[in-house]
């Protein structure tokens, strides 16, 4: 019988302006309308700069899809009491942080007022010296 010939498609690597190299599998197809051959590329992934290996990625931009919150067996309800207690503790922590932030803001506002008074006093002093 005939031996099947394994055809390896050429892998093309492109480096973008930021220095990241991407790998594509390239084939050609004929565009009969323009009477030219056109490359058809399939995205494979990024190329590791140290090893040269292709690291497969999804090829989709943006944030990866969210994973389920907690992996729990099917049919088992989450422990709402524990979740509620955790959220209450987090809320208390955030409220304390808000109070601390407000206190810091008040202290800084007071310092700004004092500095403005010093600036006005210095300006007045400079103006009186210039008139002499």
VMD Tcl script that builds the backbone (N, CA, C; Angstrom):
set m [mol new atoms 396]
animate dup $m
set s [atomselect $m all]
$s set {name element resname resid chain x y z} {
  {N N UNK 1 A 0.828 -1.187 0.000}
  {CA C UNK 1 A 0.000 0.000 0.000}
  {C C UNK 1 A 0.867 1.243 0.000}
  {N N UNK 2 A 0.176 2.355 -0.041}
  {CA C UNK 2 A 0.874 3.630 -0.061}
  {C C UNK 2 A 1.224 4.083 1.353}
  {N N UNK 3 A 2.385 4.679 1.478}
  {CA C UNK 3 A 2.757 5.279 2.753}
  {C C UNK 3 A 2.185 6.674 2.787}
  {N N UNK 4 A 1.548 6.999 3.888}
  {CA C UNK 4 A 1.001 8.337 4.022}
  {C C UNK 4 A 2.140 9.297 4.333}
  {N N UNK 5 A 2.145 10.377 3.647}
  {CA C UNK 5 A 3.180 11.381 3.850}
  {C C UNK 5 A 2.671 12.401 4.863}
  {N N UNK 6 A 3.452 12.621 5.897}
  {CA C UNK 6 A 3.072 13.582 6.918}
  {C C UNK 6 A 3.593 14.938 6.470}
  {N N UNK 7 A 2.664 15.872 6.340}
  {CA C UNK 7 A 3.033 17.214 5.912}
  {C C UNK 7 A 2.994 18.118 7.127}
  {N N UNK 8 A 4.135 18.683 7.471}
  {CA C UNK 8 A 4.180 19.634 8.568}
  {C C UNK 8 A 3.946 21.021 8.013}
  {N N UNK 9 A 3.013 21.705 8.621}
  {CA C UNK 9 A 2.745 23.067 8.187}
  {C C UNK 9 A 3.807 23.984 8.769}
  {N N UNK 10 A 4.224 24.967 7.997}
  {CA C UNK 10 A 5.256 25.875 8.503}
  {C C UNK 10 A 4.723 26.732 9.644}
  {N N UNK 11 A 5.585 26.955 10.622}
  {CA C UNK 11 A 5.244 27.810 11.750}
  {C C UNK 11 A 5.939 29.142 11.548}
  {N N UNK 12 A 5.147 30.187 11.570}
  {CA C UNK 12 A 5.659 31.540 11.356}
  {C C UNK 12 A 5.656 32.255 12.702}
  {N N UNK 13 A 6.736 32.993 12.983}
  {CA C UNK 13 A 6.832 33.724 14.236}
  {C C UNK 13 A 6.910 35.206 13.937}
  {N N UNK 14 A 6.100 35.987 14.668}
  {CA C UNK 14 A 6.089 37.434 14.517}
  {C C UNK 14 A 6.400 38.079 15.862}
  {N N UNK 15 A 7.271 39.075 15.833}
  {CA C UNK 15 A 7.624 39.809 17.043}
  {C C UNK 15 A 6.969 41.181 16.959}
  {N N UNK 16 A 6.217 41.559 18.001}
  {CA C UNK 16 A 5.554 42.863 17.989}
  {C C UNK 16 A 6.501 43.932 18.538}
  {N N UNK 17 A 6.020 45.175 18.605}
  {CA C UNK 17 A 6.866 46.295 19.013}
  {C C UNK 17 A 7.328 46.184 20.457}
  {N N UNK 18 A 6.553 45.531 21.299}
  {CA C UNK 18 A 6.939 45.408 22.706}
  {C C UNK 18 A 7.874 44.224 22.938}
  {N N UNK 19 A 8.203 43.488 21.893}
  {CA C UNK 19 A 9.175 42.408 22.011}
  {C C UNK 19 A 8.583 41.036 22.243}
  {N N UNK 20 A 7.267 40.912 22.240}
  {CA C UNK 20 A 6.615 39.615 22.443}
  {C C UNK 20 A 6.526 38.909 21.091}
  {N N UNK 21 A 6.919 37.640 21.072}
  {CA C UNK 21 A 6.888 36.876 19.829}
  {C C UNK 21 A 5.698 35.925 19.851}
  {N N UNK 22 A 4.941 35.909 18.776}
  {CA C UNK 22 A 3.767 35.054 18.642}
  {C C UNK 22 A 4.012 34.042 17.529}
  {N N UNK 23 A 3.447 32.852 17.673}
  {CA C UNK 23 A 3.619 31.792 16.685}
  {C C UNK 23 A 2.290 31.503 15.995}
  {N N UNK 24 A 2.372 31.303 14.664}
  {CA C UNK 24 A 1.203 30.993 13.853}
  {C C UNK 24 A 1.533 29.813 12.948}
  {N N UNK 25 A 0.522 28.998 12.680}
  {CA C UNK 25 A 0.651 27.930 11.699}
  {C C UNK 25 A 0.134 28.502 10.379}
  {N N UNK 26 A 0.946 28.416 9.325}
  {CA C UNK 26 A 0.574 29.106 8.089}
  {C C UNK 26 A 0.358 28.133 6.953}
  {N N UNK 27 A -0.738 28.345 6.232}
  {CA C UNK 27 A -1.005 27.650 4.975}
  {C C UNK 27 A -1.351 28.710 3.945}
  {N N UNK 28 A -1.393 28.301 2.701}
  {CA C UNK 28 A -1.745 29.251 1.648}
  {C C UNK 28 A -3.060 28.848 1.014}
  {N N UNK 29 A -3.818 29.837 0.581}
  {CA C UNK 29 A -5.035 29.566 -0.180}
  {C C UNK 29 A -5.075 30.527 -1.358}
  {N N UNK 30 A -5.686 30.083 -2.424}
  {CA C UNK 30 A -5.712 30.888 -3.642}
  {C C UNK 30 A -6.961 31.754 -3.659}
  {N N UNK 31 A -6.773 33.062 -3.857}
  {CA C UNK 31 A -7.874 34.002 -3.965}
  {C C UNK 31 A -8.167 34.158 -5.452}
  {N N UNK 32 A -9.246 33.504 -5.929}
  {CA C UNK 32 A -9.546 33.511 -7.355}
  {C C UNK 32 A -9.993 34.888 -7.835}
  {N N UNK 33 A -10.562 35.685 -6.955}
  {CA C UNK 33 A -11.010 37.026 -7.335}
  {C C UNK 33 A -9.816 37.921 -7.665}
  {N N UNK 34 A -8.806 37.866 -6.832}
  {CA C UNK 34 A -7.615 38.706 -7.053}
  {C C UNK 34 A -6.517 37.962 -7.799}
  {N N UNK 35 A -6.731 36.675 -7.993}
  {CA C UNK 35 A -5.775 35.815 -8.679}
  {C C UNK 35 A -4.409 35.864 -8.005}
  {N N UNK 36 A -4.454 35.707 -6.687}
  {CA C UNK 36 A -3.226 35.707 -5.891}
  {C C UNK 36 A -3.351 34.681 -4.776}
  {N N UNK 37 A -2.218 34.248 -4.314}
  {CA C UNK 37 A -2.180 33.362 -3.169}
  {C C UNK 37 A -2.204 34.206 -1.898}
  {N N UNK 38 A -2.964 33.769 -0.921}
  {CA C UNK 38 A -3.081 34.494 0.337}
  {C C UNK 38 A -2.693 33.568 1.484}
  {N N UNK 39 A -1.963 34.097 2.468}
  {CA C UNK 39 A -1.642 33.252 3.626}
  {C C UNK 39 A -2.842 33.125 4.559}
  {N N UNK 40 A -3.019 31.946 5.102}
  {CA C UNK 40 A -4.043 31.701 6.101}
  {C C UNK 40 A -3.297 31.252 7.349}
  {N N UNK 41 A -3.463 31.999 8.442}
  {CA C UNK 41 A -2.707 31.710 9.650}
  {C C UNK 41 A -3.642 31.297 10.784}
  {N N UNK 42 A -3.175 30.326 11.547}
  {CA C UNK 42 A -3.903 29.876 12.728}
  {C C UNK 42 A -3.015 30.182 13.931}
  {N N UNK 43 A -3.564 30.911 14.895}
  {CA C UNK 43 A -2.805 31.324 16.066}
  {C C UNK 43 A -2.483 30.118 16.934}
  {N N UNK 44 A -1.223 29.994 17.322}
  {CA C UNK 44 A -0.797 28.886 18.176}
  {C C UNK 44 A -0.514 29.334 19.602}
  {N N UNK 45 A 0.093 30.511 19.769}
  {CA C UNK 45 A 0.393 30.992 21.108}
  {C C UNK 45 A 1.627 31.864 21.122}
  {N N UNK 46 A 2.129 32.141 22.322}
  {CA C UNK 46 A 3.332 32.953 22.502}
  {C C UNK 46 A 4.562 32.063 22.447}
  {N N UNK 47 A 5.688 32.670 22.112}
  {CA C UNK 47 A 6.948 31.951 22.104}
  {C C UNK 47 A 7.726 32.367 23.348}
  {N N UNK 48 A 8.156 31.368 24.139}
  {CA C UNK 48 A 8.950 31.648 25.339}
  {C C UNK 48 A 10.317 32.152 24.896}
  {N N UNK 49 A 10.729 33.367 25.328}
  {CA C UNK 49 A 11.986 33.929 24.847}
  {C C UNK 49 A 13.216 33.134 25.302}
  {N N UNK 50 A 13.128 32.437 26.431}
  {CA C UNK 50 A 14.288 31.702 26.928}
  {C C UNK 50 A 14.437 30.336 26.267}
  {N N UNK 51 A 13.349 29.584 26.190}
  {CA C UNK 51 A 13.431 28.218 25.671}
  {C C UNK 51 A 13.051 28.116 24.202}
  {N N UNK 52 A 12.317 29.085 23.693}
  {CA C UNK 52 A 11.867 29.030 22.307}
  {C C UNK 52 A 10.636 28.163 22.112}
  {N N UNK 53 A 10.076 27.636 23.202}
  {CA C UNK 53 A 8.888 26.804 23.103}
  {C C UNK 53 A 7.654 27.664 22.884}
  {N N UNK 54 A 6.664 27.072 22.229}
  {CA C UNK 54 A 5.400 27.767 22.011}
  {C C UNK 54 A 4.490 27.470 23.192}
  {N N UNK 55 A 4.037 28.546 23.848}
  {CA C UNK 55 A 3.138 28.412 24.990}
  {C C UNK 55 A 1.727 28.648 24.473}
  {N N UNK 56 A 0.871 27.615 24.425}
  {CA C UNK 56 A -0.461 27.787 23.867}
  {C C UNK 56 A -1.306 28.739 24.710}
  {N N UNK 57 A -2.044 29.594 24.034}
  {CA C UNK 57 A -2.998 30.486 24.687}
  {C C UNK 57 A -4.292 30.406 23.914}
  {N N UNK 58 A -5.339 31.037 24.472}
  {CA C UNK 58 A -6.649 30.939 23.828}
  {C C UNK 58 A -6.741 31.800 22.580}
  {N N UNK 59 A -5.947 32.857 22.514}
  {CA C UNK 59 A -6.019 33.751 21.377}
  {C C UNK 59 A -7.087 34.805 21.529}
  {N N UNK 60 A -7.790 34.779 22.662}
  {CA C UNK 60 A -8.833 35.772 22.900}
  {C C UNK 60 A -8.277 36.874 23.775}
  {N N UNK 61 A -8.660 38.088 23.493}
  {CA C UNK 61 A -8.180 39.225 24.254}
  {C C UNK 61 A -9.013 39.416 25.507}
  {N N UNK 62 A -8.450 40.217 26.417}
  {CA C UNK 62 A -9.215 40.640 27.577}
  {C C UNK 62 A -9.062 39.708 28.753}
  {N N UNK 63 A -9.898 39.924 29.706}
  {CA C UNK 63 A -9.869 39.186 30.957}
  {C C UNK 63 A -10.351 37.762 30.732}
  {N N UNK 64 A -9.688 36.787 31.343}
  {CA C UNK 64 A -10.162 35.408 31.180}
  {C C UNK 64 A -11.525 35.229 31.838}
  {N N UNK 65 A -12.297 34.257 31.372}
  {CA C UNK 65 A -13.637 34.069 31.936}
  {C C UNK 65 A -13.557 33.706 33.409}
  {N N UNK 66 A -14.587 34.110 34.137}
  {CA C UNK 66 A -14.631 33.848 35.573}
  {C C UNK 66 A -14.825 32.365 35.839}
  {N N UNK 67 A -14.161 31.914 36.878}
  {CA C UNK 67 A -14.325 30.529 37.304}
  {C C UNK 67 A -15.416 30.500 38.365}
  {N N UNK 68 A -16.061 29.361 38.554}
  {CA C UNK 68 A -17.080 29.276 39.599}
  {C C UNK 68 A -16.482 29.661 40.952}
  {N N UNK 69 A -17.264 30.340 41.763}
  {CA C UNK 69 A -16.779 30.895 43.027}
  {C C UNK 69 A -16.104 29.837 43.896}
  {N N UNK 70 A -16.814 28.891 44.337}
  {CA C UNK 70 A -16.245 27.822 45.154}
  {C C UNK 70 A -16.668 26.504 44.545}
  {N N UNK 71 A -15.718 25.597 44.443}
  {CA C UNK 71 A -16.091 24.293 43.903}
  {C C UNK 71 A -16.686 23.469 45.040}
  {N N UNK 72 A -17.943 23.189 44.907}
  {CA C UNK 72 A -18.630 22.384 45.911}
  {C C UNK 72 A -19.410 21.293 45.178}
  {N N UNK 73 A -19.657 20.205 45.858}
  {CA C UNK 73 A -20.395 19.114 45.207}
  {C C UNK 73 A -21.776 19.574 44.758}
  {N N UNK 74 A -22.240 18.963 43.694}
  {CA C UNK 74 A -23.555 19.315 43.143}
  {C C UNK 74 A -24.641 19.101 44.195}
  {N N UNK 75 A -25.573 20.042 44.243}
  {CA C UNK 75 A -26.709 19.921 45.138}
  {C C UNK 75 A -26.446 20.412 46.550}
  {N N UNK 76 A -25.194 20.704 46.890}
  {CA C UNK 76 A -24.898 21.174 48.242}
  {C C UNK 76 A -24.969 22.695 48.261}
  {N N UNK 77 A -25.761 23.206 49.177}
  {CA C UNK 77 A -25.935 24.643 49.308}
  {C C UNK 77 A -24.759 25.240 50.070}
  {N N UNK 78 A -24.373 26.481 49.761}
  {CA C UNK 78 A -23.302 27.112 50.521}
  {C C UNK 78 A -23.775 27.411 51.948}
  {N N UNK 79 A -22.846 27.537 52.863}
  {CA C UNK 79 A -23.160 27.833 54.249}
  {C C UNK 79 A -23.391 29.337 54.364}
  {N N UNK 80 A -24.652 29.749 54.299}
  {CA C UNK 80 A -24.995 31.167 54.278}
  {C C UNK 80 A -24.661 31.871 55.590}
  {N N UNK 81 A -24.749 31.144 56.690}
  {CA C UNK 81 A -24.436 31.752 57.984}
  {C C UNK 81 A -22.960 32.156 58.032}
  {N N UNK 82 A -22.090 31.267 57.584}
  {CA C UNK 82 A -20.659 31.571 57.557}
  {C C UNK 82 A -20.366 32.710 56.595}
  {N N UNK 83 A -20.991 32.669 55.418}
  {CA C UNK 83 A -20.790 33.738 54.438}
  {C C UNK 83 A -21.235 35.079 55.006}
  {N N UNK 84 A -22.379 35.086 55.705}
  {CA C UNK 84 A -22.901 36.312 56.306}
  {C C UNK 84 A -21.940 36.848 57.362}
  {N N UNK 85 A -21.421 35.961 58.213}
  {CA C UNK 85 A -20.486 36.378 59.255}
  {C C UNK 85 A -19.200 36.940 58.655}
  {N N UNK 86 A -18.706 36.299 57.595}
  {CA C UNK 86 A -17.493 36.796 56.932}
  {C C UNK 86 A -17.716 38.189 56.358}
  {N N UNK 87 A -18.864 38.387 55.735}
  {CA C UNK 87 A -19.163 39.697 55.142}
  {C C UNK 87 A -19.345 40.759 56.217}
  {N N UNK 88 A -19.928 40.379 57.361}
  {CA C UNK 88 A -20.080 41.335 58.466}
  {C C UNK 88 A -18.721 41.759 59.005}
  {N N UNK 89 A -17.806 40.805 59.153}
  {CA C UNK 89 A -16.457 41.128 59.618}
  {C C UNK 89 A -15.734 42.037 58.621}
  {N N UNK 90 A -15.914 41.744 57.355}
  {CA C UNK 90 A -15.292 42.579 56.322}
  {C C UNK 90 A -15.879 43.997 56.357}
  {N N UNK 91 A -17.179 44.099 56.545}
  {CA C UNK 91 A -17.837 45.399 56.631}
  {C C UNK 91 A -17.319 46.197 57.827}
  {N N UNK 92 A -17.169 45.542 58.978}
  {CA C UNK 92 A -16.630 46.216 60.161}
  {C C UNK 92 A -15.210 46.726 59.906}
  {N N UNK 93 A -14.389 45.895 59.266}
  {CA C UNK 93 A -13.014 46.295 58.953}
  {C C UNK 93 A -12.997 47.514 58.038}
  {N N UNK 94 A -13.862 47.500 57.029}
  {CA C UNK 94 A -13.933 48.626 56.097}
  {C C UNK 94 A -14.433 49.892 56.781}
  {N N UNK 95 A -15.379 49.746 57.724}
  {CA C UNK 95 A -15.874 50.916 58.466}
  {C C UNK 95 A -14.773 51.526 59.322}
  {N N UNK 96 A -13.960 50.681 59.984}
  {CA C UNK 96 A -12.835 51.187 60.771}
  {C C UNK 96 A -11.825 51.892 59.870}
  {N N UNK 97 A -11.577 51.310 58.723}
  {CA C UNK 97 A -10.645 51.915 57.769}
  {C C UNK 97 A -11.169 53.270 57.296}
  {N N UNK 98 A -12.481 53.377 57.080}
  {CA C UNK 98 A -13.088 54.637 56.666}
  {C C UNK 98 A -12.945 55.703 57.751}
  {N N UNK 99 A -13.171 55.315 59.003}
  {CA C UNK 99 A -13.026 56.257 60.120}
  {C C UNK 99 A -11.580 56.748 60.194}
  {N N UNK 100 A -10.617 55.835 60.072}
  {CA C UNK 100 A -9.204 56.222 60.094}
  {C C UNK 100 A -8.869 57.166 58.946}
  {N N UNK 101 A -9.426 56.891 57.780}
  {CA C UNK 101 A -9.183 57.740 56.615}
  {C C UNK 101 A -9.766 59.132 56.838}
  {N N UNK 102 A -10.963 59.208 57.420}
  {CA C UNK 102 A -11.582 60.514 57.700}
  {C C UNK 102 A -10.753 61.298 58.712}
  {N N UNK 103 A -10.253 60.615 59.745}
  {CA C UNK 103 A -9.414 61.292 60.740}
  {C C UNK 103 A -8.146 61.841 60.095}
  {N N UNK 104 A -7.518 61.033 59.257}
  {CA C UNK 104 A -6.307 61.475 58.549}
  {C C UNK 104 A -6.623 62.661 57.657}
  {N N UNK 105 A -7.758 62.607 56.973}
  {CA C UNK 105 A -8.173 63.699 56.092}
  {C C UNK 105 A -8.382 64.987 56.889}
  {N N UNK 106 A -9.016 64.882 58.058}
  {CA C UNK 106 A -9.237 66.062 58.905}
  {C C UNK 106 A -7.910 66.658 59.369}
  {N N UNK 107 A -6.965 65.801 59.758}
  {CA C UNK 107 A -5.648 66.280 60.192}
  {C C UNK 107 A -4.925 66.997 59.047}
  {N N UNK 108 A -4.989 66.413 57.870}
  {CA C UNK 108 A -4.331 67.026 56.713}
  {C C UNK 108 A -4.995 68.353 56.347}
  {N N UNK 109 A -6.314 68.432 56.445}
  {CA C UNK 109 A -7.018 69.685 56.158}
  {C C UNK 109 A -6.588 70.777 57.123}
  {N N UNK 110 A -6.421 70.418 58.382}
  {CA C UNK 110 A -5.963 71.374 59.392}
  {C C UNK 110 A -4.548 71.860 59.057}
  {N N UNK 111 A -3.684 70.965 58.674}
  {CA C UNK 111 A -2.317 71.339 58.302}
  {C C UNK 111 A -2.311 72.256 57.079}
  {N N UNK 112 A -3.181 71.982 56.126}
  {CA C UNK 112 A -3.261 72.825 54.925}
  {C C UNK 112 A -3.688 74.241 55.313}
  {N N UNK 113 A -4.686 74.358 56.195}
  {CA C UNK 113 A -5.122 75.690 56.651}
  {C C UNK 113 A -3.981 76.437 57.339}
  {N N UNK 114 A -3.240 75.732 58.192}
  {CA C UNK 114 A -2.114 76.365 58.881}
  {C C UNK 114 A -1.039 76.816 57.891}
  {N N UNK 115 A -0.752 75.980 56.905}
  {CA C UNK 115 A 0.247 76.342 55.894}
  {C C UNK 115 A -0.201 77.550 55.075}
  {N N UNK 116 A -1.487 77.615 54.762}
  {CA C UNK 116 A -2.000 78.771 54.018}
  {C C UNK 116 A -1.817 80.049 54.832}
  {N N UNK 117 A -2.064 79.968 56.145}
  {CA C UNK 117 A -1.880 81.138 57.007}
  {C C UNK 117 A -0.410 81.557 57.031}
  {N N UNK 118 A 0.504 80.600 57.077}
  {CA C UNK 118 A 1.932 80.910 57.064}
  {C C UNK 118 A 2.314 81.565 55.737}
  {N N UNK 119 A 1.783 81.049 54.637}
  {CA C UNK 119 A 2.088 81.619 53.322}
  {C C UNK 119 A 1.621 83.065 53.249}
  {N N UNK 120 A 0.405 83.332 53.717}
  {CA C UNK 120 A -0.120 84.709 53.701}
  {C C UNK 120 A 0.766 85.611 54.554}
  {N N UNK 121 A 1.195 85.135 55.735}
  {CA C UNK 121 A 2.050 85.939 56.611}
  {C C UNK 121 A 3.388 86.230 55.946}
  {N N UNK 122 A 3.954 85.235 55.257}
  {CA C UNK 122 A 5.236 85.429 54.566}
  {C C UNK 122 A 5.068 86.427 53.425}
  {N N UNK 123 A 3.984 86.319 52.678}
  {CA C UNK 123 A 3.731 87.279 51.573}
  {C C UNK 123 A 3.630 88.704 52.121}
  {N N UNK 124 A 2.871 88.855 53.205}
  {CA C UNK 124 A 2.726 90.191 53.806}
  {C C UNK 124 A 4.080 90.730 54.258}
  {N N UNK 125 A 4.884 89.889 54.836}
  {CA C UNK 125 A 6.210 90.309 55.316}
  {C C UNK 125 A 7.096 90.722 54.142}
  {N N UNK 126 A 7.052 89.926 53.047}
  {CA C UNK 126 A 7.848 90.258 51.852}
  {C C UNK 126 A 7.373 91.568 51.255}
  {N N UNK 127 A 6.061 91.772 51.207}
  {CA C UNK 127 A 5.516 93.012 50.645}
  {C C UNK 127 A 5.940 94.214 51.492}
  {N N UNK 128 A 5.963 94.065 52.810}
  {CA C UNK 128 A 6.364 95.199 53.664}
  {C C UNK 128 A 7.861 95.491 53.507}
  {N N UNK 129 A 8.670 94.463 53.268}
  {CA C UNK 129 A 10.103 94.678 53.066}
  {C C UNK 129 A 10.355 95.372 51.738}
  {N N UNK 130 A 9.589 95.051 50.700}
  {CA C UNK 130 A 9.766 95.665 49.380}
  {C C UNK 130 A 9.437 97.156 49.414}
  {N N UNK 131 A 8.504 97.575 50.262}
  {CA C UNK 131 A 8.101 98.969 50.322}
  {C C UNK 131 A 9.100 99.847 51.050}
  {N N UNK 132 A 10.029 99.269 51.774}
  {CA C UNK 132 A 11.015 100.061 52.530}
  {C C UNK 132 A 12.010 100.716 51.658}
}
mol reanalyze $m
mol bondsrecalc $m
mol representation Tube
mol addrep $m
